[in-house]
Amino acid sequence: MDEIKNGKKNNLTLVAERLENFTKEELLEKYEKIEHKLFGFANFLEAQLVFLYTPISNEIPTERIIKKALQIEKGVVLPVFTDAKNAILLYKINNYNKDLVTSANDILEPDIEKCKKISTEDIDIAIIPGLAFDDKGGRIGFGNNFYTKLITKLPETCRKVALAYEDQIVDQIQMESRKFTVDIIITDKRVIYKI
């Protein structure tokens, strides 16, 4: 267990150091390449209902992606975090500016009074956030297990995709189980399919 924790810490330090070397403009340029690839990605284009996230810290920003997905009339589902066993509830939004509220944890979430609750079974493609990834689909998040649990609850048919700067890809991420991996990682340089 300590080996996994140390490995995660080392990988996160490595990624943070790499990202510090870029200006905001350089990161924006990388982001635009990732966004362009996502909107040309067949699984994304064919999906009716897309799970996305609102970012925390160094995760790839998604505001533009969410707004663009709504413009092309994709069903957009975002998470509402609960304290109950680190569960995520899913809600469909229709308008980025009107349907989101800031949670107690300072995260933009769907307004549950306005938005429709969605079952994980209905999600066609899930964009899963993370801080570091490997080419086997391994990921490191913030360690609160919200997304790790979500990955295991999504249907087999749902593509689990991560968006990452190439600099967030590391050699290996120690994971307790491979059932927590993503299927595909879209970076500014390539699309990685889980080996």
TORNUTI-374095 format. One line per field, with one value per atom (N, C-alpha, C): residue number from 1; residue in three letters; x, y, z; atom name. Coordinates in nm, 3 decimals. Example, Ala and Ser with C-alpha at 12.3 -4.5 7.8 and 13.67 -1.06 7.14 Angstrom:
BEGIN
num: 1 1 1 2 2 2 .
residu: ala ala ala ser ser ser .
X: 1.319 1.230 1.320 1.285 1.367 1.290 .
Y: -0.569 -0.450 -0.330 -0.225 -0.106 0.003 .
Z: 0.780 0.780 0.780 0.708 0.714 0.787 .
atome: N CA C N CA C .
% end
This chain:
BEGIN
num: 1 1 1 2 2 2 3 3 3 4 4 4 5 5 5 6 6 6 7 7 7 8 8 8 9 9 9 10 10 10 11 11 11 12 12 12 13 13 13 14 14 14 15 15 15 16 16 16 17 17 17 18 18 18 19 19 19 20 20 20 21 21 21 22 22 22 23 23 23 24 24 24 25 25 25 26 26 26 27 27 27 28 28 28 29 29 29 30 30 30 31 31 31 32 32 32 33 33 33 34 34 34 35 35 35 36 36 36 37 37 37 38 38 38 39 39 39 40 40 40 41 41 41 42 42 42 43 43 43 44 44 44 45 45 45 46 46 46 47 47 47 48 48 48 49 49 49 50 50 50 51 51 51 52 52 52 53 53 53 54 54 54 55 55 55 56 56 56 57 57 57 58 58 58 59 59 59 60 60 60 61 61 61 62 62 62 63 63 63 64 64 64 65 65 65 66 66 66 67 67 67 68 68 68 69 69 69 70 70 70 71 71 71 72 72 72 73 73 73 74 74 74 75 75 75 76 76 76 77 77 77 78 78 78 79 79 79 80 80 80 81 81 81 82 82 82 83 83 83 84 84 84 85 85 85 86 86 86 87 87 87 88 88 88 89 89 89 90 90 90 91 91 91 92 92 92 93 93 93 94 94 94 95 95 95 96 96 96 97 97 97 98 98 98 99 99 99 100 100 100 101 101 101 102 102 102 103 103 103 104 104 104 105 105 105 106 106 106 107 107 107 108 108 108 109 109 109 110 110 110 111 111 111 112 112 112 113 113 113 114 114 114 115 115 115 116 116 116 117 117 117 118 118 118 119 119 119 120 120 120 121 121 121 122 122 122 123 123 123 124 124 124 125 125 125 126 126 126 127 127 127 128 128 128 129 129 129 130 130 130 131 131 131 132 132 132 133 133 133 134 134 134 135 135 135 136 136 136 137 137 137 138 138 138 139 139 139 140 140 140 141 141 141 142 142 142 143 143 143 144 144 144 145 145 145 146 146 146 147 147 147 148 148 148 149 149 149 150 150 150 151 151 151 152 152 152 153 153 153 154 154 154 155 155 155 156 156 156 157 157 157 158 158 158 159 159 159 160 160 160 161 161 161 162 162 162 163 163 163 164 164 164 165 165 165 166 166 166 167 167 167 168 168 168 169 169 169 170 170 170 171 171 171 172 172 172 173 173 173 174 174 174 175 175 175 176 176 176 177 177 177 178 178 178 179 179 179 180 180 180 181 181 181 182 182 182 183 183 183 184 184 184 185 185 185 186 186 186 187 187 187 188 188 188 189 189 189 190 190 190 191 191 191 192 192 192 193 193 193 194 194 194 195 195 195 .
residu: met met met asp asp asp glu glu glu ile ile ile lys lys lys asn asn asn gly gly gly lys lys lys lys lys lys asn asn asn asn asn asn leu leu leu thr thr thr leu leu leu val val val ala ala ala glu glu glu arg arg arg leu leu leu glu glu glu asn asn asn phe phe phe thr thr thr lys lys lys glu glu glu glu glu glu leu leu leu leu leu leu glu glu glu lys lys lys tyr tyr tyr glu glu glu lys lys lys ile ile ile glu glu glu his his his lys lys lys leu leu leu phe phe phe gly gly gly phe phe phe ala ala ala asn asn asn phe phe phe leu leu leu glu glu glu ala ala ala gln gln gln leu leu leu val val val phe phe phe leu leu leu tyr tyr tyr thr thr thr pro pro pro ile ile ile ser ser ser asn asn asn glu glu glu ile ile ile pro pro pro thr thr thr glu glu glu arg arg arg ile ile ile ile ile ile lys lys lys lys lys lys ala ala ala leu leu leu gln gln gln ile ile ile glu glu glu lys lys lys gly gly gly val val val val val val leu leu leu pro pro pro val val val phe phe phe thr thr thr asp asp asp ala ala ala lys lys lys asn asn asn ala ala ala ile ile ile leu leu leu leu leu leu tyr tyr tyr lys lys lys ile ile ile asn asn asn asn asn asn tyr tyr tyr asn asn asn lys lys lys asp asp asp leu leu leu val val val thr thr thr ser ser ser ala ala ala asn asn asn asp asp asp ile ile ile leu leu leu glu glu glu pro pro pro asp asp asp ile ile ile glu glu glu lys lys lys cys cys cys lys lys lys lys lys lys ile ile ile ser ser ser thr thr thr glu glu glu asp asp asp ile ile ile asp asp asp ile ile ile ala ala ala ile ile ile ile ile ile pro pro pro gly gly gly leu leu leu ala ala ala phe phe phe asp asp asp asp asp asp lys lys lys gly gly gly gly gly gly arg arg arg ile ile ile gly gly gly phe phe phe gly gly gly asn asn asn asn asn asn phe phe phe tyr tyr tyr thr thr thr lys lys lys leu leu leu ile ile ile thr thr thr lys lys lys leu leu leu pro pro pro glu glu glu thr thr thr cys cys cys arg arg arg lys lys lys val val val ala ala ala leu leu leu ala ala ala tyr tyr tyr glu glu glu asp asp asp gln gln gln ile ile ile val val val asp asp asp gln gln gln ile ile ile gln gln gln met met met glu glu glu ser ser ser arg arg arg lys lys lys phe phe phe thr thr thr val val val asp asp asp ile ile ile ile ile ile ile ile ile thr thr thr asp asp asp lys lys lys arg arg arg val val val ile ile ile tyr tyr tyr lys lys lys ile ile ile .
X: 0.083 0.000 0.087 0.193 0.284 0.352 0.385 0.450 0.361 0.231 0.135 0.128 0.118 0.111 0.236 0.354 0.478 0.489 0.447 0.449 0.359 0.241 0.146 0.205 0.263 0.321 0.434 0.521 0.631 0.580 0.478 0.421 0.357 0.286 0.221 0.324 0.432 0.540 0.602 0.627 0.684 0.595 0.465 0.370 0.362 0.354 0.346 0.469 0.587 0.711 0.710 0.662 0.656 0.562 0.444 0.344 0.386 0.467 0.516 0.603 0.660 0.749 0.677 0.542 0.468 0.399 0.390 0.315 0.166 0.080 -0.065 -0.096 -0.025 -0.048 -0.012 0.099 0.140 0.040 -0.009 -0.109 -0.239 -0.276 -0.398 -0.383 -0.266 -0.240 -0.254 -0.199 -0.211 -0.358 -0.428 -0.569 -0.650 -0.623 -0.700 -0.681 -0.562 -0.537 -0.620 -0.625 -0.703 -0.852 -0.901 -1.043 -1.076 -0.989 -1.010 -1.018 -0.929 -0.930 -1.058 -1.101 -1.223 -1.343 -1.355 -1.471 -1.461 -1.349 -1.336 -1.338 -1.355 -1.347 -1.482 -1.481 -1.606 -1.694 -1.635 -1.715 -1.786 -1.720 -1.779 -1.891 -1.864 -1.963 -2.089 -2.073 -2.189 -2.267 -2.206 -2.270 -2.390 -2.497 -2.616 -2.597 -2.549 -2.537 -2.391 -2.332 -2.191 -2.174 -2.095 -2.060 -1.934 -1.939 -1.823 -1.804 -1.705 -1.678 -1.644 -1.656 -1.604 -1.473 -1.366 -1.232 -1.199 -1.106 -1.047 -0.898 -0.832 -0.686 -0.630 -0.537 -0.465 -0.536 -0.661 -0.733 -0.758 -0.770 -0.795 -0.925 -0.924 -1.046 -1.156 -1.281 -1.389 -1.500 -1.492 -1.601 -1.633 -1.531 -1.554 -1.610 -1.561 -1.608 -1.756 -1.794 -1.934 -2.023 -1.983 -2.063 -2.075 -1.965 -1.965 -2.053 -2.044 -2.126 -2.274 -2.310 -2.450 -2.494 -2.404 -2.435 -2.467 -2.394 -2.421 -2.525 -2.597 -2.713 -2.681 -2.566 -2.534 -2.606 -2.646 -2.693 -2.571 -2.563 -2.446 -2.483 -2.410 -2.433 -2.312 -2.338 -2.229 -2.251 -2.144 -2.155 -2.201 -2.274 -2.302 -2.240 -2.148 -2.076 -2.155 -2.160 -2.231 -2.134 -2.165 -2.081 -2.106 -2.221 -2.257 -2.163 -2.069 -1.975 -1.908 -1.874 -1.807 -1.877 -2.008 -2.085 -2.102 -2.118 -2.148 -2.289 -2.371 -2.502 -2.487 -2.559 -2.547 -2.671 -2.649 -2.760 -2.732 -2.838 -2.828 -2.852 -2.762 -2.781 -2.822 -2.891 -2.931 -2.863 -2.820 -2.761 -2.647 -2.527 -2.409 -2.424 -2.476 -2.483 -2.599 -2.703 -2.822 -2.840 -2.779 -2.807 -2.703 -2.597 -2.490 -2.488 -2.454 -2.438 -2.303 -2.252 -2.125 -2.156 -2.095 -2.120 -2.045 -2.070 -2.001 -1.850 -1.810 -1.667 -1.609 -1.687 -1.641 -1.624 -1.710 -1.707 -1.837 -1.830 -1.952 -2.024 -2.151 -2.232 -2.370 -2.439 -2.575 -2.666 -2.759 -2.860 -2.964 -2.968 -3.056 -3.204 -3.235 -3.375 -3.419 -3.324 -3.356 -3.327 -3.229 -3.177 -3.234 -3.235 -3.290 -3.182 -3.216 -3.123 -3.114 -2.992 -2.966 -2.902 -2.934 -2.873 -2.738 -2.644 -2.514 -2.532 -2.637 -2.664 -2.686 -2.728 -2.763 -2.646 -2.530 -2.415 -2.346 -2.325 -2.259 -2.108 -2.062 -1.919 -1.895 -1.793 -1.763 -1.623 -1.614 -1.485 -1.442 -1.339 -1.297 -1.173 -1.179 -1.063 -0.951 -0.835 -0.722 -0.604 -0.506 -0.386 -0.267 -0.267 -0.160 -0.218 -0.160 -0.209 -0.090 -0.115 -0.015 -0.081 -0.001 -0.059 -0.139 -0.154 -0.241 -0.376 -0.399 -0.527 -0.529 -0.415 -0.407 -0.420 -0.483 -0.498 -0.479 -0.436 -0.431 -0.520 -0.614 -0.699 -0.658 -0.755 -0.726 -0.727 -0.754 -0.748 -0.875 -0.984 -1.109 -1.199 -1.154 -1.221 -1.357 -1.401 -1.530 -1.532 -1.429 -1.428 -1.388 -1.306 -1.270 -1.397 -1.484 -1.611 -1.703 -1.706 -1.792 -1.751 -1.621 -1.572 -1.629 -1.634 -1.682 -1.834 -1.905 -2.052 -2.103 -2.015 -2.058 -2.077 -2.170 -2.194 -2.074 -2.065 -1.957 -1.947 -2.062 -2.067 -2.019 -2.006 -1.966 -1.814 -1.772 -1.629 -1.584 -1.477 -1.422 -1.297 -1.306 -1.202 -1.144 -1.013 -0.948 -0.889 -0.891 -0.824 -0.702 -0.586 -0.463 -0.361 -0.282 -0.165 -0.069 0.006 0.104 0.197 0.222 0.312 0.253 0.125 0.063 0.075 0.135 0.152 0.285 0.277 0.397 0.418 0.533 0.567 0.471 0.446 0.359 0.292 0.164 0.089 0.051 0.096 0.060 -0.088 -0.163 -0.306 -0.344 -0.442 -0.487 -0.558 -0.629 -0.701 -0.712 -0.707 -0.718 -0.863 -0.958 -1.098 -1.123 -1.024 -1.039 -0.975 -0.935 -0.865 -0.963 -0.910 -0.987 -0.951 -1.037 -1.015 -0.923 -0.938 -0.872 -0.824 -0.707 -0.658 -0.630 -0.691 -0.667 -0.573 -0.453 -0.356 -0.340 -0.259 -0.231 -0.149 -0.085 0.002 -0.055 -0.141 -0.186 -0.314 -0.370 -0.482 -0.427 -0.433 -0.378 -0.493 -0.487 -0.584 -0.521 -0.594 -0.541 -0.480 -0.361 -0.292 -0.353 .
Y: -0.120 0.000 0.126 0.126 0.242 0.263 0.151 0.159 0.233 0.201 0.267 0.416 0.448 0.589 0.667 0.609 0.675 0.694 0.591 0.598 0.710 0.720 0.826 0.963 0.976 1.104 1.145 1.049 1.076 1.117 1.046 1.077 1.215 1.249 1.380 1.492 1.469 1.569 1.589 1.479 1.484 1.564 1.533 1.602 1.751 1.782 1.923 2.001 1.939 2.004 2.027 1.928 1.942 2.057 2.061 2.162 2.304 2.314 2.446 2.513 2.433 2.486 2.557 2.548 2.606 2.736 2.827 2.951 2.919 3.011 2.992 2.980 3.058 3.055 2.918 2.862 2.730 2.622 2.630 2.532 2.548 2.673 2.697 2.635 2.650 2.592 2.440 2.378 2.233 2.194 2.274 2.247 2.249 2.348 2.360 2.238 2.180 2.058 1.942 1.933 1.827 1.843 1.966 1.994 1.957 1.996 1.967 1.815 1.740 1.593 1.533 1.584 1.532 1.551 1.670 1.698 1.632 1.567 1.487 1.338 1.303 1.165 1.095 0.985 0.917 0.882 0.825 0.787 0.907 1.021 1.143 1.193 1.194 1.244 1.159 1.028 0.937 0.935 0.978 0.969 1.063 1.011 1.092 1.167 1.092 1.146 1.140 1.257 1.269 1.312 1.236 1.278 1.363 1.481 1.569 1.610 1.690 1.735 1.883 1.948 2.084 2.070 2.128 2.096 2.157 2.089 2.137 2.144 2.249 2.256 2.228 2.128 2.105 2.016 1.983 1.902 1.986 1.921 1.991 2.071 2.200 2.280 2.228 2.243 2.186 2.286 2.408 2.503 2.514 2.534 2.547 2.418 2.305 2.175 2.158 2.189 2.176 2.266 2.393 2.488 2.444 2.396 2.351 2.226 2.134 2.012 2.047 2.144 2.188 2.252 2.329 2.394 2.293 2.181 2.080 1.978 2.018 1.943 1.805 1.794 1.671 1.681 1.567 1.564 1.572 1.673 1.691 1.662 1.569 1.528 1.568 1.627 1.669 1.608 1.598 1.535 1.631 1.574 1.640 1.548 1.602 1.520 1.512 1.392 1.374 1.318 1.337 1.284 1.136 1.089 0.949 0.857 0.797 0.700 0.753 0.880 0.942 0.913 0.927 0.897 1.022 0.999 1.106 1.082 1.187 1.181 1.252 1.206 1.262 1.341 1.463 1.548 1.606 1.609 1.662 1.813 1.888 2.033 2.073 2.185 2.236 2.369 2.440 2.572 2.593 2.616 2.630 2.747 2.858 2.979 2.978 2.900 2.903 2.781 2.668 2.542 2.503 2.584 2.547 2.638 2.578 2.653 2.613 2.698 2.666 2.590 2.473 2.388 2.441 2.378 2.413 2.394 2.301 2.275 2.363 2.464 2.560 2.496 2.400 2.332 2.365 2.393 2.416 2.284 2.281 2.159 2.194 2.094 2.119 2.157 2.246 2.284 2.172 2.096 1.978 2.016 2.143 2.190 2.205 2.235 2.263 2.146 2.064 1.964 1.825 1.744 1.609 1.509 1.425 1.320 1.211 1.161 1.062 0.938 0.822 0.697 0.676 0.615 0.585 0.495 0.413 0.321 0.393 0.519 0.593 0.668 0.666 0.742 0.666 0.734 0.672 0.688 0.805 0.831 0.915 0.881 0.953 1.012 1.143 1.210 1.217 1.142 1.124 1.211 1.294 1.379 1.304 1.364 1.306 1.400 1.370 1.453 1.390 1.256 1.183 1.053 1.005 0.884 0.804 0.673 0.596 0.535 0.474 0.427 0.299 0.250 0.134 0.179 0.311 0.364 0.392 0.372 0.402 0.552 0.591 0.733 0.761 0.884 0.934 1.057 1.055 1.172 1.239 1.299 1.368 1.276 1.147 1.052 1.040 1.105 1.093 0.982 0.915 0.796 0.820 0.945 0.970 0.909 0.940 0.895 0.749 0.700 0.558 0.474 0.516 0.444 0.459 0.580 0.603 0.512 0.499 0.416 0.274 0.220 0.081 0.071 0.184 0.180 0.207 0.259 0.289 0.159 0.156 0.032 -0.006 -0.135 -0.187 -0.112 -0.072 -0.008 0.138 0.193 0.334 0.346 0.432 0.460 0.554 0.516 0.599 0.668 0.799 0.875 0.981 0.996 1.103 1.204 1.330 1.436 1.475 1.482 1.512 1.580 1.666 1.716 1.598 1.592 1.485 1.477 1.593 1.600 1.537 1.498 1.429 1.277 1.231 1.087 1.044 0.945 0.895 0.748 0.694 0.557 0.453 0.463 0.362 0.418 0.383 0.419 0.289 0.276 0.158 0.169 0.065 0.067 -0.061 -0.046 -0.165 -0.262 -0.206 -0.292 -0.224 -0.304 -0.252 -0.217 -0.251 -0.216 -0.066 0.004 0.148 0.231 0.168 0.240 0.305 0.399 0.456 0.379 0.388 0.314 0.389 0.520 0.603 0.733 0.781 0.911 0.997 1.114 1.208 1.315 1.325 1.428 1.526 1.629 1.724 1.664 1.547 1.487 1.361 1.288 1.157 1.112 1.002 0.935 0.799 0.773 0.649 0.553 0.435 0.331 0.237 0.206 0.121 -0.007 -0.037 -0.157 -0.280 .
Z: 0.000 0.000 0.000 0.080 0.086 -0.048 -0.115 -0.246 -0.345 -0.342 -0.432 -0.399 -0.270 -0.227 -0.269 -0.247 -0.285 -0.436 -0.509 -0.655 -0.705 -0.646 -0.684 -0.656 -0.537 -0.497 -0.593 -0.626 -0.718 -0.856 -0.905 -1.037 -1.037 -0.930 -0.922 -0.916 -0.843 -0.835 -0.974 -1.044 -1.178 -1.273 -1.272 -1.361 -1.326 -1.198 -1.154 -1.201 -1.188 -1.232 -1.384 -1.459 -1.605 -1.643 -1.581 -1.619 -1.579 -1.474 -1.430 -1.536 -1.626 -1.729 -1.842 -1.844 -1.955 -1.914 -2.010 -1.986 -2.004 -1.961 -1.981 -2.130 -2.210 -2.356 -2.414 -2.368 -2.418 -2.377 -2.253 -2.208 -2.286 -2.317 -2.395 -2.535 -2.593 -2.726 -2.721 -2.616 -2.598 -2.578 -2.495 -2.467 -2.597 -2.683 -2.807 -2.897 -2.896 -2.974 -2.917 -2.784 -2.718 -2.751 -2.738 -2.766 -2.911 -3.003 -3.146 -3.169 -3.105 -3.120 -3.063 -2.947 -2.885 -2.977 -3.037 -3.121 -3.259 -3.287 -3.409 -3.379 -3.252 -3.205 -3.225 -3.301 -3.339 -3.220 -3.114 -2.997 -2.936 -2.938 -2.882 -2.975 -3.105 -3.202 -3.202 -3.185 -3.189 -3.058 -2.950 -2.818 -2.808 -2.748 -2.720 -2.588 -2.488 -2.353 -2.309 -2.284 -2.253 -2.108 -2.032 -1.896 -1.904 -1.844 -1.836 -1.691 -1.663 -1.526 -1.529 -1.416 -1.404 -1.328 -1.380 -1.328 -1.193 -1.127 -1.002 -1.032 -0.993 -1.000 -1.139 -1.151 -1.276 -1.378 -1.355 -1.453 -1.578 -1.692 -1.818 -1.804 -1.842 -1.831 -1.924 -1.885 -1.966 -2.000 -1.953 -1.978 -2.128 -2.209 -2.355 -2.414 -2.366 -2.418 -2.384 -2.261 -2.219 -2.304 -2.319 -2.398 -2.543 -2.601 -2.740 -2.756 -2.660 -2.664 -2.659 -2.575 -2.567 -2.699 -2.760 -2.889 -2.998 -2.999 -3.102 -3.054 -2.950 -2.897 -2.846 -2.781 -2.706 -2.572 -2.519 -2.381 -2.292 -2.205 -2.119 -1.975 -1.915 -1.777 -1.694 -1.577 -1.488 -1.349 -1.270 -1.138 -1.028 -0.933 -0.805 -0.701 -0.621 -0.523 -0.393 -0.335 -0.208 -0.104 0.021 0.128 0.151 0.102 0.124 0.045 0.115 0.056 -0.071 -0.070 -0.186 -0.318 -0.318 -0.439 -0.524 -0.652 -0.746 -0.799 -0.798 -0.862 -0.996 -1.097 -1.230 -1.267 -1.318 -1.360 -1.498 -1.581 -1.716 -1.712 -1.775 -1.782 -1.924 -1.936 -2.067 -2.099 -1.995 -2.016 -1.915 -1.967 -1.879 -1.783 -1.832 -1.749 -1.649 -1.676 -1.590 -1.500 -1.539 -1.468 -1.363 -1.347 -1.253 -1.131 -1.017 -0.892 -0.831 -0.744 -0.677 -0.549 -0.535 -0.417 -0.295 -0.182 -0.057 -0.071 -0.160 -0.184 -0.295 -0.336 -0.437 -0.575 -0.606 -0.736 -0.808 -0.937 -1.015 -1.033 -0.994 -1.005 -1.060 -1.120 -1.165 -1.048 -1.074 -0.975 -0.974 -0.865 -0.861 -0.863 -0.834 -0.841 -0.987 -1.076 -1.217 -1.310 -1.274 -1.368 -1.342 -1.448 -1.442 -1.400 -1.303 -1.258 -1.364 -1.385 -1.490 -1.427 -1.483 -1.436 -1.507 -1.436 -1.499 -1.621 -1.620 -1.732 -1.864 -1.858 -1.980 -2.043 -1.978 -2.027 -2.141 -2.255 -2.371 -2.367 -2.321 -2.312 -2.187 -2.112 -1.988 -1.998 -1.980 -1.979 -1.832 -1.799 -1.661 -1.633 -1.529 -1.500 -1.429 -1.428 -1.356 -1.359 -1.277 -1.268 -1.340 -1.348 -1.417 -1.471 -1.584 -1.649 -1.702 -1.727 -1.801 -1.924 -2.014 -2.140 -2.127 -2.006 -1.981 -1.927 -1.927 -1.879 -1.730 -1.663 -1.520 -1.497 -1.387 -1.359 -1.210 -1.182 -1.045 -1.041 -0.946 -0.925 -0.795 -0.730 -0.604 -0.484 -0.506 -0.396 -0.315 -0.362 -0.286 -0.340 -0.446 -0.503 -0.568 -0.582 -0.647 -0.788 -0.867 -1.007 -1.019 -0.927 -0.928 -0.913 -0.820 -0.800 -0.920 -0.977 -1.094 -1.210 -1.234 -1.345 -1.336 -1.216 -1.200 -1.215 -1.202 -1.212 -1.354 -1.439 -1.576 -1.654 -1.749 -1.825 -1.910 -1.944 -2.027 -2.159 -2.213 -2.345 -2.341 -2.223 -2.208 -2.224 -2.317 -2.333 -2.222 -2.154 -2.047 -2.103 -2.118 -2.188 -2.095 -2.099 -2.023 -2.121 -2.082 -2.156 -2.076 -2.140 -2.065 -2.154 -2.094 -2.164 -2.177 -2.285 -2.304 -2.182 -2.120 -2.005 -1.878 -1.883 -1.770 -1.783 -1.893 -1.913 -1.850 -1.763 -1.694 -1.733 -1.696 -1.736 -1.680 -1.549 -1.488 -1.363 -1.351 -1.230 -1.161 -1.038 -0.957 -0.922 -0.954 -0.923 -0.851 -0.761 -0.687 -0.780 -0.880 -0.973 -1.109 -1.214 -1.350 -1.385 -1.300 -1.331 -1.313 -1.258 -1.237 -1.348 -1.458 -1.565 -1.663 -1.743 -1.853 -1.980 -2.083 -2.207 -2.303 -2.304 -2.405 -2.339 -2.380 -2.333 -2.455 -2.458 -2.569 -2.518 -2.580 -2.540 -2.657 -2.633 -2.740 -2.852 -2.826 -2.928 -2.992 -2.918 -2.969 -2.899 -2.950 -2.883 -2.840 -2.709 -2.653 -2.623 -2.682 -2.651 -2.550 -2.447 -2.338 -2.396 -2.352 -2.400 -2.335 .
atome: N CA C N CA C N CA C N CA C N CA C N CA C N CA C N CA C N CA C N CA C N CA C N CA C N CA C N CA C N CA C N CA C N CA C N CA C N CA C N CA C N CA C N CA C N CA C N CA C N CA C N CA C N CA C N CA C N CA C N CA C N CA C N CA C N CA C N CA C N CA C N CA C N CA C N CA C N CA C N CA C N CA C N CA C N CA C N CA C N CA C N CA C N CA C N CA C N CA C N CA C N CA C N CA C N CA C N CA C N CA C N CA C N CA C N CA C N CA C N CA C N CA C N CA C N CA C N CA C N CA C N CA C N CA C N CA C N CA C N CA C N CA C N CA C N CA C N CA C N CA C N CA C N CA C N CA C N CA C N CA C N CA C N CA C N CA C N CA C N CA C N CA C N CA C N CA C N CA C N CA C N CA C N CA C N CA C N CA C N CA C N CA C N CA C N CA C N CA C N CA C N CA C N CA C N CA C N CA C N CA C N CA C N CA C N CA C N CA C N CA C N CA C N CA C N CA C N CA C N CA C N CA C N CA C N CA C N CA C N CA C N CA C N CA C N CA C N CA C N CA C N CA C N CA C N CA C N CA C N CA C N CA C N CA C N CA C N CA C N CA C N CA C N CA C N CA C N CA C N CA C N CA C N CA C N CA C N CA C N CA C N CA C N CA C N CA C N CA C N CA C N CA C N CA C N CA C N CA C N CA C N CA C N CA C N CA C N CA C N CA C N CA C N CA C N CA C N CA C N CA C N CA C N CA C N CA C N CA C N CA C N CA C N CA C N CA C N CA C N CA C N CA C N CA C N CA C N CA C N CA C N CA C N CA C N CA C N CA C N CA C N CA C N CA C N CA C N CA C N CA C N CA C N CA C N CA C N CA C N CA C .
% end
